Amino acid sequence: MRKRRLIPQQAQKIGFAGLSLLSLITVIPIIAIVIYIFIQGTPAISWEFLTGMPSNGMKSGGLWPAIIGTFYLTVGTAIFSVPLGIAAAIYIAEYAPNNQWTRLIRIAIINLAGIPSVVYGLFGLGLFVVFLNFGTSILAASLTLSIMTLPVIISTTEEALRAVPTSFRVVSISLGATRWQTIKRVVLPQALPGILTGVILGLERAAGETAPILFTGAAFFLPQLPHSMFDATMALPYHLFVISTQVPGMPIQIQYGTVLVLLLFVLGMNIAATLIRSRARARRQW
C-alpha cells in the first residue's frame, strides 16, 4: 500500500508546531535566567546602591561611577562608530561597484565581526593607549569599542539598505532627484528600522564587553566620577568581573545586584530602540 501523503495544510501545521517547540526551548532558559537574576538581585537594589560611591574595597557603597562610566563608554562608542558605520554601509550598498574587491571587503567585514573581543582589546592597547599615548582612558576605550562594533553596524545597515525596493530609487531618480538626494530622502528613511537594529546590537555588545575596556580604559577601584575623556573610568562589566573573581568575601547579593543593573541598562536601550523602530515602521511605505 502506498503511504498516504500529508496534505499541505497538515504539513504546515506540523512545521509550525515544530518551530513553536524550538522557540520555546530557546526562550524558556533565557526567561528563567532573567527571572533568577531578578530574584537574586532585587534585594540589593536601593537608592544608595545605585547612586553611592564604592567603599570598603567595593564590598559596600554603590555603583554610581560604574553606571556613569558605562554610559560614557556607550555614548563615546556611538559617536565614533555610528556615523562611520552607516557611511561605510551606504558606500558599499549604493556606490561601490559589484566586483571582486567589494566582495572581499564584505567578507573581511563579516570576519571582523567574529574576532574575539580580547583581540580588539590588545589592538586598542597597542594603538590608542601606547602608540597614540591616550593612556587608559574613556577615549581609548571608546575608540576600541567603536572598532569592535563597526562590522555589526556596517553589515546590518547594508542589509537594511538593500532591502529597500529598487523601484523606490528608480522613481525618485526619474523625478529628477540626484543619487544622494534619493538615498537621503527615500532610502535611509525606509531602511531606518533595520539600521536602528544594527546600531543597538552593536552598542549592546559594547556595553556588555569586559576585555576591551580592561586593556584600554577601566579602573579597578575609582570612587569618583571621571572629569574628562582622558580619565580612566569604572564600568559595570569590568566591575562585575572584579567583584566576582578578585574580591574575597563579596556578598552574592551585590554580585547579582550588579548583574541586574547591567541587565536593566541593556534592556532600557532595547526598549528605547523598539519604540523608535516601531514609529519608523509605521511610517514605512512598503
N, C-alpha and C positions, 0 to 999 in steps of 0.2 A: 504494500500500500504506500502510496505517496504521502509524504509528510505534508500536513496542511500548512500552507504559508500564512504567516500572520498578516492580517490586513494592515494597511498603512497607519490607521488610527491606533490600533493596538501596539504596533511597534513604536509609535510616537509616545504613547503613554508610558511604555516600559523605559524608553530613553529618558523621558522627563523624570520618572521615578528614580532612575539610576543617578542622574545629575543632582537631583534633590538630596539623595542619600550622601553622595560625595560632598556636597556643600555642607551638610550638617556635620559630617565627620571632620571637615576642615574648620568650621566656625565654632563648634561646641568647645574644643580645647581652648581656643582663644578667649571666648567669653568666660570660661572657667578661670583662666589665669587672671583676667581683668577683675573678676569678682573677688578672687582670693587676694589680689593686691589691695583692693578697696577695703576688704575686711581687716587685713593686717595693718594697713597704713593709716586708716581713718583715725584711730586713737591718738596718733602722733600729731595730727594736723591741729594747729592752733594759730592764733594771731602772732604770738611770739615766735613760733616755729617758722612762719612764713616771712616775717619782717625783721627778725632779730639777727644779730651778728653771731657767728660761731664762736664758741669759747670752750675752755677746758679740753683742749686737744680735739675739738669737734664732737665731743660727747654730749655737749649741751649747746644751748643757743639756737640760732635759726639758720635759714638758708638764703637770706636776702642777697648776699653777694653772689652766690651761685646762680640764683634766679636771674638777677640783673646781668651777670656775665653771660649766661646762655642767651638772653635776649639780645645783648650787644653782638655776640658772635653770629646769631641768626640774621640780624639786620645787616651786619657787615658782609656776610656771605651773599645775601640777596642783592646788595648794592653792586658787588663786583661780578656776580655770576649771571643774574637775570638779564640785564641788558646785553651782555656779551653773548650769552647762550641763545637768546631769541634772535639777535642779529646774525649769528652764525647759521642758525636754522633757516632763516629767511634766505640767506645767500645760497645755501645748499639746495633748498627746495624750489626756489623761484628763479635764481640767476645762474647757478653753476650748470655747465653742460653735463649731460649724462654720458660720461666717458669713464675710462679706467681709473683715472686719478680721483674722480668723485666717488667711485665705488670703493677705492682704497681708503679714502677719508672716512666714509661711513663705517667700514669695517674697523678702522682704528678707533673711532668713537665708541663703537659697541664694545671693543676690547678694553678700552679705558674704563668703562662702567663696571667691569668685572675685576679690576685690580683691587687687592685688599687695602683697606684704609691705612694700615700701618705703613705701607709703601708711600702713600701720599704724605704721611707724617714725616717720614725720613727725608722725602724730597723737599718738603717745606722747611725742615730743619736746616738742610744744606743750602737752600736758595735764599729764603727770606730771613731766617734767623742769623745765619753765619755770613753768607756772601753779601747780602744787601744790608746786613747789620741792623735789622729791625729788632733784634732781640726777641725774647719770649714775650709776646705782646698780643693784644687783640688784633692788630693789623696783620701780623704774621699768621695768626690762626685763621682769620677771616679769608685771607688770600689762599691759604692751603685748602680750606673747606670749599672755597669757590672752585678751585681746580677740580676737586673731587666731585662736585655736583654738576659741573658743566656737561659731562656726557649724558647724564639723565635729562637735563633740560633741553639739550640740543636734539636728542633722539625723539622725545615726546613732542616737542614743538614741531619738528619736521613732519612727524606723522599727522599731527593735527592740521598743519597747513596743506598737506597732500590730500587730506580727507575732504577738503572743501571742493565742491564740484567745479570742474573746469569750465562749465557753462557760465558761472559767475564771472570768471576772468574774461571770457570771450565777449560777453555782453558789455561789461564795463569798458573794455578797450574799444569795442565797436562804437561806443557812445563818445569817444574822444578822450578818455582818461589815459594817462600815461601808466606804465607798468608800476611805478612806485605809488601813484595815486590809487591804483587798483588794489595793491597789497595793503596800503594803509587804511582805505575806507571800506573795502569789501572783504578781502581775505582774512585779515587779522581779526576784525570783529566776529566773523563767523567761526574762526578757529580758537577764540578766546577760552571756551571751556576746556578744551584739550591742553592748551598752553598752561592754564592755571593748574591743571592736574600735574603736569610735569614739574612746574615750579614748586608746588607743595611737596611732591615726592622728594625732590632734591633737597629742599630746606629741612624737611623732617629728618632725612638722613644726616644732614649736617648737625641738626640739633641733638641727635642721639649718639654721635660718634665720640669715642674716647681717645683713640690712638693719635689722630692728627693734632688735637689740642694738647695732648700730653707732651708732645715734642715741641710745640710751637708757641703756646700761649697760656697754658693752665698753671695755676699756682696751687701748691699743696694745701696751704693754710693762709688765707688772706682775709682777716676780719675787717675789711674796709672795701669801699667801692672804688673801682678804677677811675682815674681822673682824666685820662687821655687814651687815645688809641695805641700809644706806645707802652702802656702799662699792662702787666700780666693781670689775669682775672681768674676767679673761680668759675666753674661750670658744673652743672648738675650731673652729666655723665661721669666726669672725672671725679667729682666729689663722691658719687656713689661707689665708684671703684675703690677709692681710698678708704672710705669708712667700712667697706665690706671686706677688704683684704689687708689693710695696713694698720688699722686702729684696733688693738685688742680690747675686749670688753664692751664693744659698741652695742647698745641695746638694739634688738632686732626690730622694734617698732620704728626707730629712727631710720633704719635702712629702708624699710617698706614705706615709711612716710616720704622719703626722698624719691623712691620709685614712683609713688603716687603723684607727687608734684610734677615730675618729668612727664608722666603719662598724661596728666591734665594739660600740661603745656603743649604737647603734641596734638592732643585731641582738640584743644582750642584752635590751633592752626587749621586742623581738618574741618572743624565746624565753620570757621570763617570762610575757608575756601569753598566749602559746599554751598554756602549761601550766595557767594558771589557767582559761582558756577551755575547755580540754578537760575539766577536772574539773567545771566548771559545766554543760557539755553532757551529761556522764554522768549528772548528777542531774536533767536536764530531763525532763519528763513528756510530751513530745509531739515 
